[in-house]
């Protein structure tokens, strides 16, 4: 290629010398023929330059990667932990995976079908109805739109879901078990409690795991659970926690909002009541009473969804990831971790390793039977 260009340059130089000679013979102005020749030469030089650059490896611009559009629908305010963890994961995906993310919050179950259909009409690739109560509508619409990818946030595991539906849930019972072990070992009153929402399978998994962990190290511990019949009612949650404290509880698993305030009031009265946060690290909300948090990290899950859709290989089904996959973690409050005896910390660390290595499996119960833990 280089030899061809050099040869062309020699010919072009000779031609220009001749043109100069012709110019010398022209006394006035430039002939019309000369103008035509100059224009022709400019075109030829442009073609040769383009060919030369193409041949020496100037690569064409890559085709831009299609931006995946994701819509998430929340039944309660974005501040509710169940929502916060998904919102944080999606915000992370926007910054790290180049996706487009929109959401609707406080969408009543009766209105979710309209919202889903609007997102489908707007061309969203992945729709995430992030609530148990949405599952029936998700199944219905997913059958109608098989090319739209859905990720349903919790729902019955004994139903048949369309192949374009991923069913996920907060399978964080591994971390709840470790919290129960901690409470069972540290309680001074031998009464521990849980303030939770509804007695549905995904909630029951956590309550039972907490109870199982406590009983595994303290068979005589008394476990009490209060279901406030709401996903988001901090006032009810606080009142339920106050009742547990009056009954002697000195450890409370705050599966819902409210118990932190009750524990703080007890602290002012001279009673030490420790709480476990839920879904996200909540130690910052009440650093004086939140001993640790049973957390759920959805970043790896969201990344998996994006990669499946981008590759055109969406795989529906039940995703019951846990501590082994990085979903579930017991996160200590650094300000209160020193209150935990070294032997308890060692026990929890050893159990965590056994769970991750697959040497120990936390028992799963999806019903709530108080007599089980008597």
C-alpha positions as CSV (number, residue, x, y, z in Angstrom):
1,X,0.0,0.0,0.0
2,X,2.8,2.4,0.9
3,X,4.6,1.7,-2.5
4,X,1.3,2.5,-4.3
5,X,1.0,5.8,-2.4
6,X,4.6,6.8,-3.2
7,X,4.1,6.0,-6.9
8,X,1.0,8.1,-6.9
9,X,2.8,11.0,-5.3
10,X,5.5,10.9,-8.0
11,X,3.0,10.9,-10.7
12,X,1.0,13.7,-9.0
13,X,4.2,15.8,-8.6
14,X,5.1,15.5,-12.2
15,X,1.6,16.4,-13.3
16,X,1.7,19.5,-11.1
17,X,5.0,20.6,-12.7
18,X,3.4,20.3,-16.1
19,X,0.5,22.3,-14.9
20,X,2.8,25.1,-13.7
21,X,4.4,25.2,-17.1
22,X,1.0,25.6,-18.7
23,X,0.3,28.4,-16.2
24,X,3.4,30.3,-17.3
25,X,2.1,30.3,-20.9
26,X,-1.1,31.8,-19.8
27,X,-0.8,35.6,-19.8
28,X,-4.0,36.6,-18.1
29,X,-6.4,34.7,-15.8
30,X,-7.0,31.0,-15.6
31,X,-8.7,29.1,-18.3
32,X,-11.9,27.3,-17.8
33,X,-10.1,24.0,-18.5
34,X,-7.6,24.7,-15.7
35,X,-10.4,25.3,-13.2
36,X,-11.9,22.0,-14.1
37,X,-8.6,20.2,-13.7
38,X,-8.0,21.7,-10.3
39,X,-11.4,20.6,-9.1
40,X,-10.8,17.1,-10.4
41,X,-7.4,17.0,-8.7
42,X,-9.0,18.0,-5.3
43,X,-11.5,15.2,-5.6
44,X,-8.8,12.6,-6.5
45,X,-6.6,13.7,-3.6
46,X,-9.5,13.3,-1.2
47,X,-10.3,9.8,-2.5
48,X,-6.7,8.7,-2.2
49,X,-6.4,10.1,1.4
50,X,-9.5,8.4,2.5
51,X,-8.3,5.1,1.0
52,X,-4.9,5.4,2.6
53,X,-6.3,6.1,6.1
54,X,-8.8,3.2,5.8
55,X,-6.0,0.9,4.8
56,X,-3.7,1.7,7.7
57,X,-6.2,0.7,10.3
58,X,-8.5,3.5,11.3
59,X,-11.3,1.5,12.9
60,X,-15.0,2.4,12.3
61,X,-16.9,3.7,15.3
62,X,-18.5,0.8,17.4
63,X,-22.2,0.4,17.5
64,X,-23.5,1.8,20.8
65,X,-24.8,-0.7,23.3
66,X,-28.5,-0.6,23.7
67,X,-29.5,1.1,27.0
68,X,-31.7,-1.3,29.0
69,X,-34.8,0.5,30.4
70,X,-36.0,-0.7,33.8
71,X,-39.2,0.4,35.6
72,X,-39.8,-0.5,39.3
73,X,-43.2,-0.3,41.0
74,X,-43.3,0.2,44.8
75,X,-46.4,-0.3,46.9
76,X,-45.1,1.8,49.9
77,X,-42.9,4.9,50.2
78,X,-39.3,4.6,48.8
79,X,-38.0,5.1,52.4
80,X,-39.4,1.7,53.5
81,X,-36.4,-0.7,53.7
82,X,-37.9,-3.3,51.3
83,X,-38.0,-0.5,48.7
84,X,-34.8,1.2,49.7
85,X,-32.6,-1.8,49.0
86,X,-34.0,-2.1,45.4
87,X,-33.8,1.6,44.8
88,X,-30.1,1.6,46.0
89,X,-29.3,-1.3,43.7
90,X,-31.0,0.3,40.7
91,X,-29.2,3.6,41.4
92,X,-26.0,1.6,41.4
93,X,-26.9,0.0,38.1
94,X,-27.5,3.5,36.5
95,X,-24.0,4.6,37.5
96,X,-22.2,1.3,36.8
97,X,-24.2,-0.5,34.1
98,X,-25.6,2.3,32.0
99,X,-29.3,1.5,32.4
100,X,-32.3,3.8,32.4
101,X,-34.3,3.6,35.7
102,X,-37.7,5.0,36.5
103,X,-40.0,4.1,39.4
104,X,-43.5,4.7,40.8
105,X,-44.0,4.5,44.6
106,X,-47.2,4.2,46.7
107,X,-49.0,2.3,43.9
108,X,-52.0,0.5,45.3
109,X,-52.5,-3.1,44.3
110,X,-55.8,-2.1,42.6
111,X,-53.9,0.4,40.4
112,X,-50.8,-1.6,39.5
113,X,-52.2,-3.1,36.3
114,X,-52.6,0.4,34.8
115,X,-49.1,1.4,35.8
116,X,-47.5,-1.8,34.3
117,X,-49.4,-1.3,31.0
118,X,-48.2,2.3,30.8
119,X,-44.6,1.2,31.2
120,X,-45.0,-1.5,28.6
121,X,-46.5,1.0,26.2
122,X,-43.5,3.3,26.9
123,X,-41.1,0.5,25.8
124,X,-39.5,-0.5,29.0
125,X,-37.5,-3.7,28.8
126,X,-37.7,-5.0,32.4
127,X,-40.6,-4.3,34.7
128,X,-40.2,-5.0,38.4
129,X,-43.4,-5.1,40.5
130,X,-41.7,-5.0,43.9
131,X,-44.5,-6.3,46.2
132,X,-46.1,-9.5,47.1
133,X,-49.6,-8.2,46.4
134,X,-48.7,-7.5,42.8
135,X,-48.0,-11.2,41.8
136,X,-51.4,-12.0,40.4
137,X,-51.4,-9.0,38.1
138,X,-47.8,-9.8,37.1
139,X,-48.7,-13.3,36.1
140,X,-51.7,-12.1,34.0
141,X,-49.8,-9.4,32.1
142,X,-46.7,-11.5,31.6
143,X,-48.7,-14.0,29.7
144,X,-50.1,-11.3,27.5
145,X,-46.6,-9.8,26.8
146,X,-44.2,-12.7,26.6
147,X,-41.4,-10.5,25.1
148,X,-41.4,-8.2,28.2
149,X,-39.1,-9.3,31.0
150,X,-40.7,-9.3,34.5
151,X,-39.1,-9.6,38.0
152,X,-41.8,-10.1,40.6
153,X,-40.8,-9.0,44.1
154,X,-42.1,-11.9,46.2
155,X,-45.1,-14.1,45.8
156,X,-46.3,-17.7,46.4
157,X,-43.7,-20.3,45.4
158,X,-46.2,-23.0,44.7
159,X,-47.8,-21.1,41.7
160,X,-46.9,-21.5,38.1
161,X,-45.3,-18.4,36.7
162,X,-44.8,-17.6,33.0
163,X,-41.3,-18.2,31.6
164,X,-40.6,-14.4,31.3
165,X,-41.1,-13.9,35.1
166,X,-38.3,-14.0,37.6
167,X,-39.6,-14.5,41.2
168,X,-37.3,-13.2,43.9
169,X,-37.6,-12.5,47.6
170,X,-35.6,-11.5,50.6
171,X,-34.2,-14.9,51.3
172,X,-32.2,-13.4,54.2
173,X,-33.1,-16.1,56.7
174,X,-29.4,-17.0,57.1
175,X,-28.6,-13.6,58.6
176,X,-31.8,-13.7,60.7
177,X,-30.6,-17.0,62.1
178,X,-27.3,-15.4,63.2
179,X,-29.2,-12.5,64.8
180,X,-31.2,-15.1,66.7
181,X,-28.1,-16.8,67.9
182,X,-26.7,-13.5,69.1
183,X,-30.0,-12.7,71.0
184,X,-30.2,-16.2,72.5
185,X,-26.7,-16.0,73.8
186,X,-26.9,-12.4,75.1
187,X,-30.4,-12.1,76.6
188,X,-30.5,-11.4,80.3
189,X,-34.3,-11.7,80.7
190,X,-34.7,-14.9,78.5
191,X,-37.4,-13.1,76.6
192,X,-36.8,-11.9,73.0
193,X,-39.3,-10.6,70.4
194,X,-40.1,-9.8,66.8
195,X,-42.1,-6.9,65.4
196,X,-43.2,-7.8,61.9
197,X,-45.8,-7.3,59.2
198,X,-48.0,-10.2,58.1
199,X,-47.8,-13.9,58.6
200,X,-47.0,-14.6,55.0
201,X,-44.3,-17.1,53.8
202,X,-41.5,-14.6,53.1
203,X,-41.9,-12.9,56.5
204,X,-42.4,-16.2,58.3
205,X,-39.0,-17.4,56.9
206,X,-37.3,-14.6,58.8
207,X,-39.3,-14.9,62.1
208,X,-38.7,-18.6,62.2
209,X,-35.0,-18.4,61.4
210,X,-34.6,-15.8,64.2
211,X,-36.4,-18.1,66.6
212,X,-34.4,-21.2,65.4
213,X,-31.1,-19.4,65.9
214,X,-32.1,-18.3,69.4
215,X,-33.3,-21.8,70.4
216,X,-30.2,-23.5,69.0
217,X,-28.0,-21.8,71.7
218,X,-30.7,-21.2,74.4
219,X,-33.4,-23.9,74.5
220,X,-35.2,-22.1,77.4
221,X,-35.6,-18.7,75.7
222,X,-39.1,-17.3,75.3
223,X,-39.8,-16.0,71.8
224,X,-42.7,-13.6,71.1
225,X,-43.8,-12.3,67.7
226,X,-46.2,-9.4,67.0
227,X,-47.7,-9.0,63.5
228,X,-48.9,-5.4,63.0
229,X,-50.9,-6.3,59.8
230,X,-49.2,-3.5,57.8
231,X,-46.1,-3.2,55.6
232,X,-45.5,0.4,56.8
233,X,-46.9,1.7,60.1
234,X,-44.2,3.0,62.4
235,X,-46.7,4.0,65.1
236,X,-48.1,0.4,65.3
237,X,-44.5,-0.9,65.2
238,X,-43.5,1.2,68.1
239,X,-46.6,0.2,70.2
240,X,-45.9,-3.4,69.5
241,X,-42.3,-3.1,70.6
242,X,-43.4,-1.2,73.8
243,X,-45.7,-4.2,74.6
244,X,-42.8,-6.6,74.1
245,X,-40.5,-4.6,76.3
246,X,-43.1,-4.5,79.1
247,X,-43.3,-8.2,78.8
248,X,-39.6,-8.4,79.5
249,X,-38.0,-8.6,76.0
250,X,-34.5,-7.2,75.9
251,X,-33.8,-8.1,72.3
252,X,-36.2,-7.2,69.4
253,X,-35.9,-8.1,65.7
254,X,-37.3,-5.0,64.1
255,X,-38.6,-6.5,60.8
256,X,-40.7,-3.3,60.5
257,X,-40.2,0.3,61.6
258,X,-41.1,1.4,65.1
259,X,-39.1,-0.7,67.6
260,X,-36.0,1.6,67.6
261,X,-38.1,4.5,69.1
262,X,-39.5,2.2,71.8
263,X,-36.0,0.9,72.7
264,X,-34.7,4.4,72.9
265,X,-37.4,5.4,75.3
266,X,-36.7,2.3,77.4
267,X,-33.0,3.3,77.4
268,X,-33.9,6.7,78.9
269,X,-35.7,4.8,81.7
270,X,-32.6,2.7,82.4
271,X,-33.5,-0.4,80.4
272,X,-31.1,-1.8,77.8
273,X,-33.0,-3.2,74.9
274,X,-31.1,-4.0,71.7
275,X,-32.7,-4.2,68.3
276,X,-31.8,-5.8,65.0
277,X,-32.4,-3.7,61.9
278,X,-33.9,-5.3,58.7
279,X,-33.1,-5.4,55.0
280,X,-30.7,-2.4,55.1
281,X,-28.0,-1.4,57.6
282,X,-30.1,0.7,60.0
283,X,-27.5,1.3,62.7
284,X,-27.3,5.0,61.6
285,X,-31.0,5.5,62.5
286,X,-30.5,4.6,66.1
287,X,-26.8,3.9,66.9
288,X,-27.4,3.6,70.6
289,X,-29.9,0.6,70.3
290,X,-29.3,-1.1,66.9
291,X,-26.8,-3.9,67.6
292,X,-26.7,-5.2,64.1
293,X,-28.8,-5.4,60.9
294,X,-30.1,-8.4,58.9
295,X,-29.3,-7.0,55.4
296,X,-30.2,-7.7,51.8
297,X,-27.9,-6.7,49.0
298,X,-29.6,-6.6,45.6
299,X,-26.7,-5.3,43.4
300,X,-25.6,-8.7,42.2
301,X,-29.2,-9.7,41.4
302,X,-29.9,-6.5,39.4
303,X,-26.7,-6.9,37.5
304,X,-27.7,-10.5,36.6
305,X,-31.1,-9.2,35.3
306,X,-29.5,-6.6,33.2
307,X,-26.9,-9.0,31.7
308,X,-29.6,-11.6,30.9
309,X,-31.8,-9.0,29.1
310,X,-28.8,-7.5,27.2
311,X,-27.7,-11.0,26.1
312,X,-31.2,-11.9,25.0
313,X,-31.3,-14.9,27.3
314,X,-33.9,-14.1,30.0
315,X,-34.4,-17.1,32.3
316,X,-37.5,-17.0,34.5
317,X,-38.0,-19.0,37.7
318,X,-37.5,-18.8,41.4
319,X,-34.3,-17.1,42.6
320,X,-33.8,-18.0,46.2
321,X,-30.2,-16.7,46.6
322,X,-28.9,-16.4,50.2
323,X,-25.7,-15.7,52.1
324,X,-23.7,-17.9,49.8
325,X,-24.5,-15.6,46.9
326,X,-23.9,-12.4,48.8
327,X,-27.5,-11.5,49.3
328,X,-27.8,-11.9,53.1
329,X,-25.4,-10.4,55.6
330,X,-25.4,-9.7,59.3
331,X,-23.9,-6.2,59.6
332,X,-22.7,-5.1,63.0
333,X,-23.1,-1.6,64.4
334,X,-19.5,-0.6,64.9
335,X,-20.5,1.6,67.9
336,X,-22.1,-1.3,69.8
337,X,-20.1,-4.3,68.5
338,X,-17.8,-4.1,71.5
339,X,-20.9,-5.0,73.7
340,X,-20.9,-8.4,72.1
341,X,-18.8,-11.0,74.0
342,X,-15.9,-12.4,72.0
343,X,-17.2,-15.9,72.3
344,X,-20.5,-14.9,70.7
345,X,-18.7,-13.0,67.9
346,X,-16.6,-16.1,67.2
347,X,-19.6,-18.4,67.2
348,X,-21.5,-16.1,64.7
349,X,-18.4,-15.9,62.5
350,X,-18.0,-19.7,62.5
351,X,-21.7,-20.3,61.7
352,X,-21.5,-17.7,58.9
353,X,-18.5,-19.5,57.3
354,X,-20.4,-22.9,57.6
355,X,-23.4,-21.4,55.8
356,X,-21.3,-19.9,53.0
357,X,-19.4,-23.2,52.6
358,X,-22.6,-25.1,52.5
359,X,-21.8,-27.1,55.6
360,X,-24.8,-25.8,57.5
361,X,-28.3,-25.0,56.1
362,X,-30.6,-22.7,58.1
363,X,-34.0,-24.4,58.5
364,X,-36.9,-22.8,56.5
365,X,-40.4,-22.7,57.7
366,X,-43.0,-20.7,55.8
367,X,-45.8,-20.9,58.3
368,X,-46.0,-19.3,61.7
369,X,-46.8,-21.8,64.5
370,X,-45.9,-20.3,67.9
371,X,-46.0,-23.7,69.5
372,X,-43.0,-24.7,67.4
373,X,-40.8,-22.5,69.6
374,X,-42.2,-23.3,73.0
